[in-house]
Amino acid sequence: MILKRIFIKNFGGLQDKTIEFSSGVNMFYGVNEAEKNIVFIFMKDMFFGMPEEGVRKNEFYTEKNAQESVEKEGGTIWFRSGQRNYRLTREFGAETDDCQLFCEDTGKMLDGENETLEKLLGGISETIFDNAVLTEALSGNSPAEMAREIQNKLSILSKSGDGLLDLGRSEQMLKMWRKGYLSQKERGQKAVLREKEKLATELENLENELNGLRGQKGQVAQAQARMYSAEGKEEAAVIEEQLQAIEKKNLGMVIAGALAIIVGIVGIVGSFQLTDEMSKLGMDVCILAAIATVIYTLTARRKLRMEFVKQKKKKAYLQSRQEKLKSSQEDIDGTYEEKLTAFTNLQSEYQEYENETSLPTSEELETQALNLAMDTIGELSRNIYLQKGRKIRIRASRILRELTNGKFMEFYGDEGQRIELSMEDGTVGVEELERGEIEVLYFSIRMAASELLADEKILPVVLDDVFHGKRKESLMAISRWMKKQPRQIILLTKNENVKSIFSGKQ
């Protein structure tokens, strides 16, 4: 592509400004910084359209909804692509983005918003346009600062010239997501641990209660065993025998009392009927004997009744104890079964938490996937660097060797490592070079990237005041190299020395 002319009708404060270009090297001397930025941004917006957010690079901003943007902006670019000449006109406004692409050779109006303009640009993105077209000066003041700046820029160009694949940002986003999942996992693990500790405490309490109930069951069983043992049965039998004996004795006393009463009645009747003194005396003895017998039987029966009540109480106590032991056994068995069921359920719940902690959680699976993605990004980054970075280094080394007349044969240095240059008598670090030599290295890298990032598509190159060194031989070598290139070069400078050399008036 060769730029022929641009006309800025109204853009960024510039109005009705025309800039003519020719093929080869175009030098513009003394252009102020603000105007340079506006011109480049105008060119980029003409080819790619104004971004939706309205934010511009190089501290230049245009908000579509701002008061100053109510007036329409735009202009025209004339350029040559392939073997044909084109005219591109755009008009930006608050609600307008009109694009017209006209082929001057065929006289046909083309649709600039379809793939036609994209094909003319070689299918490159806006980010590649930035990296391949615009080369800004190094901002470092010391050789060490300039060396670090070159190293960082080379790393960016090697990893991805196209911002559509921002591996570094993607990796940072994945790290943030992974941190979120790890936090969720930690919170989940703490919650599970709390539940497990709670269940463990409940299980311990239930186990202690079950052990206590087992002890009570053992005590009841021992008491029942003693009660139904031979000794216990013998005690019950003795009480039963004593009760039966008391009943028999009581019956004997009743019979004896009845007989004594009969004998007494007979004696009383006989004493009235008999007249013989001896017979009456005998009857009196019978009456006294009957009275004594009745008194004895009554006293004996009272003692027997007391003994009977005592033995009855013993029997009732034994029966009550048996019933109480049986009831206690039933209560303990019921409570034990309830506690055992609760203990079994808690064990199952605790085992579920154990299984949950042993199996990978959703957060762990997500973290594993993110780790795999990060490993993949790392591998992609390495492959991209090896492929693109190696090509840039090889091509830049050739340009550097030509510009320095073989003084520096090549440079090398992987990502994160110090860049060194190879010479006939050894190697030298970038920070050990003079400013002019560092600028030559930087120029070589940017020219190599300009070729390779655009996939061999020849785009114009804008050099924004990149030369400040005072070595005329280096500037002359660069001037000769530029004039041999098929690409169009636009050199912006404020350096009088650069002006004189590139204009051929040295």
C-alpha positions in Angstrom: 0.0 0.0 0.0 1.2 3.5 -0.9 -0.4 6.6 0.6 -0.8 9.4 -2.0 -2.7 12.1 -0.2 -4.9 12.7 2.9 -7.4 15.5 3.3 -8.6 16.1 6.9 -11.8 18.0 6.5 -12.5 18.1 10.3 -10.8 15.9 12.8 -9.3 16.4 16.2 -9.1 20.1 15.8 -7.5 20.1 12.3 -9.6 21.4 9.5 -9.2 21.5 5.7 -5.6 20.2 6.0 -4.0 18.4 3.0 -0.8 16.3 3.2 0.8 14.9 0.0 2.9 11.8 0.0 5.1 10.1 -2.6 6.4 6.6 -2.8 9.7 5.9 -1.0 10.9 8.1 1.9 8.7 11.0 2.9 10.3 13.3 5.5 8.3 15.9 7.5 10.4 18.2 9.7 9.2 20.1 12.7 5.7 18.8 12.9 4.3 19.4 16.4 3.5 16.4 18.6 -0.3 17.0 18.8 -0.6 17.3 15.0 1.4 14.1 14.5 -0.9 12.1 16.8 -4.0 13.5 15.2 -2.8 12.6 11.7 -1.9 9.0 12.6 -5.2 8.5 14.5 -7.1 10.0 11.5 -5.4 7.5 9.2 -6.2 4.6 11.5 -9.8 5.6 12.0 -10.3 6.1 8.2 -9.2 2.5 7.6 -10.8 0.8 10.6 -13.5 3.1 11.7 -13.9 5.0 14.9 -14.0 2.7 18.0 -17.3 2.6 19.9 -15.7 3.7 23.2 -14.2 6.7 21.4 -10.9 6.4 23.3 -7.8 7.2 21.3 -4.1 6.4 21.8 -1.4 8.9 22.5 -3.6 10.8 25.0 -6.0 11.9 22.2 -9.7 11.4 23.0 -12.8 12.0 21.0 -16.2 11.3 22.7 -19.0 10.9 20.3 -21.5 12.4 22.7 -19.3 15.3 23.7 -20.3 18.8 22.7 -17.4 19.2 20.4 -18.4 16.0 18.6 -21.8 17.3 17.5 -20.1 18.6 14.3 -19.3 15.9 11.9 -15.7 14.8 11.5 -14.0 13.0 8.6 -11.9 13.4 5.5 -10.5 11.5 2.5 -7.4 9.3 1.9 -6.1 8.5 -1.6 -3.9 5.4 -1.7 -2.6 2.8 -4.1 -3.0 -1.0 -3.3 -1.8 -3.6 -5.8 -2.1 -2.1 -9.2 -5.0 0.2 -8.6 -5.7 3.6 -7.0 -8.5 4.1 -4.5 -10.2 7.0 -2.7 -11.6 6.4 0.8 -14.0 8.9 2.3 -15.5 8.7 5.8 -17.8 10.9 7.8 -18.1 10.5 11.5 -20.9 12.0 13.6 -23.0 11.4 16.7 -25.3 9.1 14.7 -23.3 8.8 11.5 -20.4 6.7 10.3 -20.6 6.9 6.5 -17.8 5.1 4.5 -17.3 5.3 0.7 -14.6 3.5 -1.2 -14.1 4.4 -4.8 -11.7 2.7 -7.3 -10.4 5.5 -9.5 -9.1 3.1 -12.2 -12.4 1.3 -12.8 -14.7 4.2 -11.8 -16.7 1.8 -9.5 -18.0 2.7 -6.1 -17.2 0.0 -3.6 -18.8 -0.7 -0.3 -16.1 0.3 2.3 -17.9 -1.5 5.1 -17.8 -5.0 3.5 -14.8 -7.2 3.1 -13.4 -5.1 0.2 -11.5 -2.7 2.4 -10.4 -5.5 4.7 -8.9 -7.3 1.7 -7.1 -4.2 0.6 -5.5 -4.0 4.0 -4.5 -7.6 3.8 -6.9 -8.8 6.5 -4.8 -7.2 9.3 -6.3 -6.0 12.6 -6.2 -2.5 14.1 -3.6 -3.7 16.6 -1.3 -5.1 13.9 -1.7 -1.8 12.1 -0.4 0.0 15.2 2.6 -2.4 15.7 3.4 -2.7 12.0 2.9 0.9 10.8 3.8 3.2 13.7 7.2 3.2 15.3 7.5 5.7 18.2 10.8 6.8 19.7 12.3 5.1 22.8 11.3 7.0 25.9 14.3 5.9 28.1 16.9 8.4 29.0 19.8 6.0 29.8 21.1 3.0 27.9 19.8 0.7 30.6 16.3 2.1 30.4 16.3 1.9 26.6 17.6 -1.7 26.8 14.7 -2.7 29.1 12.2 -0.9 26.8 13.5 -2.8 23.7 13.4 -6.1 25.6 9.8 -5.5 26.7 8.7 -4.4 23.2 10.4 -7.4 21.6 8.6 -9.7 24.1 5.3 -8.2 23.2 5.9 -8.4 19.4 7.2 -12.0 19.8 4.3 -13.2 21.8 1.5 -11.7 19.8 1.6 -8.9 17.3 -2.2 -9.0 17.2 -4.0 -7.9 20.3 -6.8 -10.2 19.3 -4.8 -12.9 21.2 -3.7 -11.2 24.4 -2.2 -14.2 26.1 -0.9 -12.3 29.1 -4.3 -10.7 29.8 -6.0 -14.1 29.3 -3.7 -15.7 31.8 -4.4 -13.0 34.3 -8.1 -13.5 33.9 -7.7 -17.2 34.4 -5.7 -16.6 37.5 -8.4 -14.4 38.9 -11.1 -17.0 38.1 -8.9 -19.7 39.7 -8.5 -17.5 42.8 -12.3 -17.2 43.0 -12.8 -20.9 42.7 -10.1 -21.6 45.3 -11.8 -19.2 47.7 -15.1 -21.0 47.1 -13.4 -24.3 47.7 -11.8 -23.1 50.9 -15.2 -21.8 52.2 -16.8 -25.1 51.2 -14.1 -27.1 53.0 -14.5 -25.0 56.1 -18.3 -25.5 56.1 -17.8 -29.3 55.6 -15.2 -29.4 58.4 -17.6 -27.5 60.8 -20.4 -30.0 60.0 -18.0 -33.0 60.5 -16.9 -31.6 63.8 -20.5 -31.1 64.9 -21.4 -34.6 63.8 -18.3 -36.0 65.5 -19.3 -34.3 68.8 -22.9 -35.7 68.5 -21.6 -39.2 67.7 -19.3 -39.1 70.7 -22.2 -38.0 73.0 -24.4 -40.7 71.6 -21.7 -43.3 72.0 -21.2 -42.3 75.6 -25.0 -42.6 76.2 -25.1 -46.0 74.5 -22.2 -47.2 76.7 -24.2 -46.0 79.7 -27.3 -47.8 78.6 -25.2 -51.0 77.9 -24.0 -50.7 81.5 -27.6 -50.3 82.8 -28.7 -53.3 80.7 -25.9 -55.3 82.3 -26.9 -54.4 85.8 -30.6 -55.3 85.2 -29.5 -58.6 83.6 -27.3 -59.4 86.6 -30.2 -58.5 89.0 -32.6 -60.7 87.0 -30.0 -63.5 86.9 -29.7 -63.4 90.7 -33.4 -63.3 91.1 -34.0 -66.3 88.9 -30.9 -68.2 90.2 -31.2 -71.2 92.5 -30.8 -69.0 95.5 -33.5 -66.6 94.4 -35.9 -69.5 93.6 -35.1 -71.1 97.0 -36.0 -67.8 98.8 -39.3 -67.6 97.0 -40.0 -71.3 97.7 -39.2 -70.8 101.4 -41.7 -67.9 101.6 -44.3 -70.0 99.9 -43.7 -72.9 102.2 -43.9 -70.6 105.2 -47.2 -69.2 104.0 -48.6 -72.7 103.5 -47.3 -73.8 107.0 -48.9 -70.7 108.6 -52.2 -71.4 106.8 -52.1 -75.0 108.1 -51.3 -73.9 111.7 -54.0 -71.3 111.5 -56.4 -74.0 110.4 -55.3 -76.2 113.3 -55.8 -73.4 115.7 -59.3 -72.8 114.4 -60.2 -76.5 114.8 -58.6 -76.6 118.3 -60.6 -73.5 119.3 -63.8 -75.0 117.9 -63.2 -78.2 119.9 -62.4 -76.2 123.0 -65.6 -74.3 122.6 -67.5 -77.5 122.2 -65.9 -79.0 125.3 -66.6 -75.9 127.3 -70.3 -75.9 126.2 -70.5 -79.6 127.2 -68.9 -78.8 130.6 -71.3 -76.0 131.3 -74.3 -78.1 130.4 -73.0 -81.0 132.5 -72.4 -78.9 135.5 -76.0 -77.9 135.6 -77.4 -81.4 135.0 -75.1 -83.5 137.2 -75.5 -83.6 141.0 -72.5 -85.5 141.9 -69.8 -83.2 143.3 -67.0 -85.1 141.6 -68.8 -84.9 138.2 -69.4 -81.2 138.7 -65.7 -80.8 139.5 -64.8 -82.7 136.3 -67.1 -80.4 134.3 -65.5 -77.4 135.8 -62.0 -78.6 134.8 -63.3 -79.1 131.2 -64.7 -75.6 131.2 -61.4 -74.2 132.4 -59.4 -76.2 129.9 -61.7 -75.1 127.1 -61.3 -71.5 128.2 -57.5 -71.8 128.3 -57.5 -73.5 124.9 -59.6 -70.8 123.3 -57.3 -68.1 124.8 -54.2 -70.0 123.5 -55.7 -70.4 120.0 -56.6 -66.8 119.8 -53.1 -65.7 120.8 -51.5 -68.2 118.5 -53.7 -67.1 115.6 -52.8 -63.5 116.2 -49.1 -64.4 115.9 -49.7 -66.5 112.9 -51.6 -63.7 111.3 -48.7 -61.3 111.9 -46.2 -63.8 110.4 -48.5 -64.4 107.5 -48.7 -60.7 106.7 -44.9 -60.5 107.0 -44.4 -63.3 104.5 -47.0 -61.9 102.2 -45.1 -58.6 102.1 -41.9 -60.5 101.3 -43.7 -62.2 98.4 -45.2 -58.9 97.2 -41.8 -57.3 97.4 -40.2 -60.1 95.3 -43.0 -59.8 92.7 -42.7 -56.0 92.6 -39.0 -56.3 92.2 -39.5 -58.7 89.3 -42.0 -56.3 87.6 -39.7 -53.3 88.2 -36.7 -55.1 86.7 -38.8 -56.2 83.7 -40.1 -52.6 83.2 -36.6 -51.2 83.5 -35.3 -53.7 81.0 -38.1 -52.7 78.5 -37.4 -49.0 79.0 -33.7 -49.4 78.6 -34.1 -51.5 75.5 -36.4 -49.0 74.0 -34.1 -46.0 74.7 -31.1 -48.0 73.5 -32.8 -48.8 70.2 -33.7 -45.1 69.7 -30.1 -44.0 70.5 -28.7 -46.7 68.3 -30.9 -45.7 65.3 -29.8 -42.0 65.8 -26.2 -43.1 66.1 -26.4 -45.2 62.8 -28.1 -42.2 61.0 -25.4 -39.8 62.2 -22.7 -42.3 61.1 -24.2 -42.4 57.6 -24.4 -38.6 57.4 -20.8 -38.4 58.6 -19.8 -40.9 55.9 -21.5 -38.8 53.3 -19.3 -35.8 54.3 -16.3 -38.1 54.2 -17.2 -39.2 50.7 -17.9 -35.6 49.7 -14.4 -34.6 50.9 -12.8 -37.5 49.1 -14.5 -36.7 45.7 -13.4 -33.7 43.7 -15.8 -30.7 44.1 -17.1 -28.6 41.2 -14.6 -25.9 42.3 -11.8 -28.4 42.1 -12.9 -29.5 38.7 -13.1 -25.9 37.5 -9.7 -25.2 39.0 -8.2 -28.2 37.2 -9.7 -26.9 34.0 -8.3 -23.4 34.6 -4.9 -24.9 35.4 -5.0 -26.9 32.1 -6.0 -23.7 30.3 -3.2 -21.8 31.8 -0.7 -24.6 30.9 -2.1 -24.4 27.3 -1.7 -20.6 27.2 1.9 -21.1 28.5 2.6 -23.6 25.7 0.9 -21.4 23.1 2.9 -18.4 24.4 6.1 -20.4 24.1 5.2 -21.7 20.6 4.3 -18.2 19.4 7.5 -16.8 20.8 9.5 -19.6 19.2 7.9 -19.1 15.8 7.3 -15.4 15.5 10.0 -14.3 17.9 12.6 -16.3 16.2 11.6 -15.0 12.8 11.7 -11.4 14.0 15.1 -11.9 15.6 16.6 -13.5 12.4 15.2 -10.8 10.1 16.2 -8.0 12.5 19.7 -9.4 12.8 20.1 -9.3 9.0 18.9 -5.7 8.9 21.2 -4.8 11.8 24.2 -6.5 10.2 23.6 -4.5 7.0 23.1 -1.2 8.8 26.3 -1.6 10.9 28.4 -3.0 8.0 28.8 -6.3 9.8 29.9 -4.8 13.2 27.0 -6.5 14.9 26.3 -9.9 13.3 23.2 -10.8 15.2 21.5 -10.4 18.5 19.8 -12.9 20.8 18.1 -13.2 24.1 14.9 -15.1 25.0 12.0 -13.7 26.9 13.0 -12.2 30.2 16.7 -12.5 29.4 19.3 -9.9 28.7 19.6 -9.0 25.0 23.2 -9.4 23.7 24.7 -8.6 20.4 27.3 -10.9 18.7 30.5 -9.3 17.4 33.6 -10.7 15.9 35.5 -10.5 19.1 32.7 -11.6 21.5 29.3 -10.3 22.7 28.1 -7.1 24.2 24.9 -6.2 26.1 22.5 -3.6 24.7 23.0 -1.4 27.8 26.7 -1.1 26.9 26.0 0.4 23.5 25.9 4.1 22.6 22.5 5.7 22.1 22.8 5.8 18.3 23.6 2.1 18.2 20.6 1.2 20.4 18.4 3.2 18.1 19.7 1.3 15.1 18.9 -2.0 16.9 15.5 -0.8 17.8 14.9 0.4 14.2 16.0 -3.1 12.9 13.6 -4.9 15.2 10.6 -2.6 14.3 11.3 -2.9 10.6 11.5 -6.7 10.9 8.3 -6.8 12.9 6.6 -4.5 10.3 7.4 -7.0 7.6 6.4 -10.2 9.5 3.4 -9.1 11.5 1.6 -8.1 8.3 2.4 -11.5 6.8 4.5 -9.9 4.1 1.8 -7.3 3.2 3.7 -4.2 2.3 2.3 -1.4 4.5 3.6 2.2 5.0 5.9 2.8 7.9 5.6 5.9 10.1 8.8 6.7 12.0 8.0 9.1 14.8 11.2 10.9 15.6 13.1 7.7 16.4 16.6 8.9 15.7 18.5 11.2 18.1 22.0 9.8 17.8 24.7 12.0 16.4 26.6 9.3 14.4 26.2 10.4 10.8 27.5 7.1 9.3 24.7 5.2 11.1 22.1 7.7 9.9 23.5 7.5 6.3 23.4 3.7 6.4 19.8 3.8 7.5 19.0 6.4 4.8 20.5 4.2 2.1 18.7 1.1 3.5 15.3 3.0 3.4 15.7 4.1 -0.1 16.1 0.5 -1.3 12.9 -0.7 0.4 9.7 -1.3 -1.6 7.6 0.1 1.3 6.6 3.7 1.7 8.3 5.4 4.7 7.1 8.5 6.5 9.8 10.0 8.6 8.7 12.6 11.2 11.6 14.4 12.9 12.7 17.5 14.8 16.4 16.6 14.5 18.2 19.0 12.2 21.0 16.4 11.7 18.4 13.8 10.6 16.8 16.3 8.3 20.0 17.1 6.5 21.0 13.5 6.0 17.6 12.2 4.8 17.0 15.1 2.6 20.4 14.6 0.9 21.7 18.0 2.1 24.4 16.8 4.5 
